């Protein structure tokens, strides 16, 4: 790609509302030449979550602007724990767990970035590789002497912890030295001139550039992105059920899709700029169309579609749409036949479930008996009969009007499940075993 054809990375972050702080000279460096830049990801869990997406999108924009993104997975720093933005010490993980987590994170990042040996293809590094044989005495001699304790204590993340009830351990206090050395190592060995991160990382990034300056009289740059906040003041990326993970085994694509679909208008208008690659013109057009009929939630639908496909796949998005139509609209349940047992149970998570003997269905059972005796969809046969006659009961989305109708194995989905509805919104899953 010709340098003049590239988009301006800093400008891109700016109009998307992502840019927080930027060091002097950063924009000039990026406009001058292809530059390698990195972001660190701590492997404290075996999956990234939506809170990491801002940094992932930053690397995607960096690559699209013609630069080289480097994803650092902190196999070493994960053993120590970063005090930035934390009110208490982290539990330290053992080496085997960290190694497993690192592999999981690497696999997830490969879905978002184009990796390879090319000039602006992404690269993955693990700081455990350069720390595993670095002795403590060597480290405090080579690195520790360049930064004073006064300098380290002036950092906001350290100050806050010093003033807190629990204080800060030497382990976490030393974190900024270790992260600073990461930057120095990548600057020296990978020609990495840029570090990026969330706004809480500003102090650690500055420490890295300072170490490069003091140790080798070198110049390095940095920028941070804004912390994502919800307009109602609650924390972004958390639901009543906990964090929203990128791993489909932890948060199903349907739930992931619903997380984005259920955002407020104001949040969705901000987030479509941050979490999609849509152009300014396209986003303005979507927002204008949305404002003509807000109840149709166009911005939310476009946001949810884009980020679900990027994180999972087109197929996962299609299933999420069919599930949504099925549960909240008049969608068919045909798609359930294509789902695995675990994926089907995900669709019905939170829905009351009843186990029924398959032998009952082999010979056929009366609908009233099935829904009141075999499964407690109704408290009594009388109530079941009354609601069936009133047209308020469906089996597999088909309305039942005859209280003596026989239900048998022909009604089973995937040879195992029956979906019962009492009224429009009350679902029950019958599992034949």
N, C-alpha and C positions, 0 to 999 in steps of 0.2 A: 504494500500500500504506500503511495506517495505521501510524504510527511504533510503536505498541504491539504490532502484529501481527508485527513483524520479529523474526527470531531474533537472539540476542546473538552478534555476530561473535567477540568475544574468548572468550566461554564455549565457542563452537563449536570454536575452535582448541584450547582448553584440554582439553576431554574427548577430542578426537581425538589428543592427545599431540603437537601441532604447535608449541605456543607455547614460545619460549625467553625473550626479554627484551621488556619493554614499558615505555615511558616513563610517568611519573606523569601522570594526567589523560587518557590516551588512551581508556580505556574510557568515562569520563564524556562525552567529546566525541562518541564514536560513538553513545552512548545518547541524546544530546541532539538530534541532527539528522542528516540525510543528509549524508555527508561524502565528499569525493573523496580517493582514496588511490592511490598509484602504486607500481609495482615496475619496476625496470630490467632489460632483457635485452640482453646484449652480443652484437652480430652477428659474433662471431669465426668462425662457421661458417654454412653455408647451411641448417642445420636445428637445431632444439632437440632435446635428448635427454631421457631419463627423469630425469636430474639436475635438469632445470628444472621437472619436474611439480609439486614441492611449491609452487613460487611460482605456477604456473598455478592449482593448486587453491586457494591462498590468495585469489587474485583472484576465483575462482568463488564461494567462500564469502562474500567481501566483497560481491559483487553480489547474492547470494541474501539477504544480510542487509539489502538495501535501499540499499546505498551505491553510489558511482560508482567503478568500477575504471578506472585509467588505466595502460595498458601503454606504458612508455617504451622504444623501441628505440634503442640508443645508437650512432647513426651517427657521432657525434663522439667519444664515450668509447672506442668500438671502435678508434679510431685511436691511442689512447694506451695502453690496457691497465691493468687494475686489479691492484695488487699483493696484494690481500687473498687469503690462502690460497694464494698462488703462491710458489714457491721461486726462480724465475728470470724474467728479462724475457721478455715475449711477442714473437713476431714481429709487426711492425706490417703491417697490410694496406693495399693501395692503395684509392683512392676507388671505383673501378669495382667491385671485389670486394665492398667494404663495402655499396655501394648494392644490389647483387644480393642479398647476404645479408639485408639489411634487409627487402627485398620478400618473401623466402622466409619470414622469421620472422613478418612481419605476416600472411601468408596462413595460417600454422599457428595463430597466436593466435586468429584469427577462428573457428576450429573450436570453441574452448572457451568463448568469451565472447560475450555478446549486444551487438553494437556498434550505435550509432545516436545520434541527437541527443537522446534522452530523458534525463530527469534522472538516472536511475541506469543508463543504458546505457553500455557501455564506450567508451573513447576511446583512440585510438592516437596517440602523439606521437613525434617523432624529434628528439633534442637537436642534431642537425646543423643543424636549421632556425634555432636561436637562437645557435649558435656560429659558423656559416660566415662571418658578417660582423663578428664580434667581434674587434677588434684586440688583439694581445698587450699593448701598453702600457695600453690601456683596461682590460683584464681585471685586470692586476696592480694597477692604481690602484683600480678599483671593488670588487674581490673580495679580492685578495691582502692588502690592508692590514688586513682585519678579523680575520685568523687568524694568530697568531704561529707561527714555526717551532717554538718549544718545544711548542706545542699539537699541531702536526702530527706532531712526532717522538715524542710520547707514545703514539701509536696503535700497537696491537699489530702490525698488518700491516707498519708501517714499521720498528718495533723489530726484528722478526724478520729483516727483509731487511738492516738495517744491521749486524746481528751475523753475517750469512751471508758466505760467501767472496766472492760477487760483488757485494755491496752493492746499492744501488738507484739507478737513474738519476734525473735531475731530472724526466724525462718521467713516470715512474710515481709519483714523489713528489708531483707536482702533481695526480695523479688525484683525490685527495679534495677538492681545491678545485673541480675541474670538476664532480664529482658533487654537491658541496655547492651549487654554483651552479644545477645542474639543479633541485634541490629549491626553492631560492629563486625561480627563474623560474616553476616550476609553482605555487608558493604565491602569487606575485604576480599571475600572468596567468591561472591556471586555478582559483584558490581551492582548491588542493590542500593539505589540512592534515595529510596522513598519508603517510609512506613506510614500505614494508615490504620485507623481503628475508631472505636466509639469515642464520644467526648470524654468518657472517664479515663481514657488511655493517654490523654494529652501529656500528663506528667511523665509517664514511662517513655513516650516517644521522644520528648525533649531530652530526657536522660540519655537515650541512645545517641542522639545527634551530638550531645555534649561530650560523651565518651569518645566518639569518633574524632571530634575536634581536639580534645586534650591528648588522646593517645597517639593519633597519627596526623594531626593538623588537617583532617579531612572535612569535607562539607557533605552534609546529608540533609534531607528534607522530610517534611511530614504534614499530614492533615488529619483532621478528625471529622466524623459525621455526627449529626445531631442525634440525641437520644429520642427514640420514638415514643411519643406520649399520646394517650387517647384524650379526646376532647372532654370526656366526663371525669378525667383525673385518675381513672384506674390504670393499672399497669398493663402495658401492651404485651400480648402473647400469652396471657394467662386466662384460663376459663375456670368455671366452677370445678371442672374435672382436673385442673392442674395445667401444666405446660402443654403447648401445641407442638408436637414433634414432627420432624421431617421424615422419620422412619415410619412407613405405613403399618408396621406391626405395633407401634406405640400409639399412633393417631391414624385412624383409617382415612383414606383419601376422601370418603364421604364427610367425615367429621371435619377434616382439614378444609374442604370446600365450604362447609357450613360456617366455619369460623370466619372466613373472609366474606361470605354472603351476608352474614348477620351484623356487619359493621354499620355504624351510623353513616348518614349521608356525608357529614363533614369529614369524618375519618377516611371514608372511602375516597373522597376527592383528593385528600392528601396522599393516601397510600397508593393510589393507582400511579402516581408519579414516581414513588419510591420503589415499588415492588413489581413494576412491569417495565418493558423496554419501549412502550408506545411513545410516539413522538409528541411534542408539545401540541401540534395542530390536531392530532388524533384525539388526545386527551381533552382538549378544549371542546372539540366537536361532541365527544361522548358526554361531557358535563352539561353542555347546552341542551342536548337531546334529553338527558336525564331530568333536567329542571322543568321540562314541559310536562313530564308525567313521573314525578318522584316515586309514586307507589309501585312503579314497575322495576325500580331498583337497578337501572341499567349500569350505573358505575360499579355497584357491588358485583353484578353478574360478570361484567368484563374483567374486573380485578380477580374474582374467584376463578374464572376460567383460565386466565393467563398464568397465575401462580400455581394452580393445581396441575396444569399440564407441565409447567417448567419443573416442578418438584417431583411429580410422579410420572404421568404419561397421558396421552390423549385418551387411551382406553380407560384409565382410572377416572378421568374426568367424565367420560360418557356414562360410566357406572354411577358416579356421584349424582349426575343429572337425573338418571332413571330412578335412582333411589329416592331423590327429592320429589320427583313427580309422583312416585308410587306412594310415599308416606304422606305427602302434603297436597297432592292433587289427584288427578284421575288417571295417573300413569298405570300401565299394565305391569303385571308381575312376571312376564315372560323372561325378563333378564335374570331372574333369580335362578333359573335352571342352569345358567352358565357359571354361577358362582360356586366357589369351594365352600365346604361347611363353615370354615372359620370366617370367610368373607360374608356369608349369609347371616351368621350369628351377629356379626358386626352391625349389619343393617338393622337388626332387631335388638340392639343393645338398649337396655332400659325398658323394653317391652315385656310384660309378664309372660312367662314361659311355663308350659305344663308338659310333663312326660306322660305319654299314654301308651299302653301295650299295643304293639303292632298287630297282635293276634285279634284284637277287637275289630280292627279294620279289615282283616282278611275275610271275615264273614260278613262284614258290614254292620254299622251301628246307626241307630236313630240319631238325628241331629240334636234333638232335645237332650237325650241321654249323654251324648258326646260333650255338649257345652255346659251341662250342669253336674253330671255325676263323674264322668271321666276327667274333665277339666273344669275348674271352678270359674268359668267365664260368667256364669250366672249363679246366684246363691240358691235358686230353686228351679225345678222343672216348669212350674207355673209361670215364673218370670221369663224364662227362656221362650216358652211357647207364645206368651203374650207379645214379646218383642219381635219374634219371627213373623207372627201374623200382622204386626204393624209395619213390616218391611224394614226393620232396623238391624237385621243381621246379614252379614256377608261371609262367605267362605271363599278364600282365594279371589277376592274382589267380585265374586258373583253373588248377587242378592238371593237370599233363600226366602221363599214365601210359604213353603209347605212344611209344617212342623213334624211330618212323618217321613221327611226325606231321609234316605239312607246315604251315609258317608262311608266310603271304602277306600282301598289302596289306590284306586284310580285318581283320587283327589290329592294324593301326595306329591309335593314338589321335591325334586331330587330324591324321590323314593323315601322321604323321611319327614317332610314338614307340611303343616297345614296352617294357613294364615286366617285367623278368625277376626271379624270386626263386629264390635257392638256399637252401633251408632257410626258416625263418620270418622271420629278421631281415636277411638279406643281399640288398639290392636292387641292381639294375643297370638303367641306362637305356640302351636301344638307340635311336639316332637315325638314321633312314633318310634319306639325301640323294642 
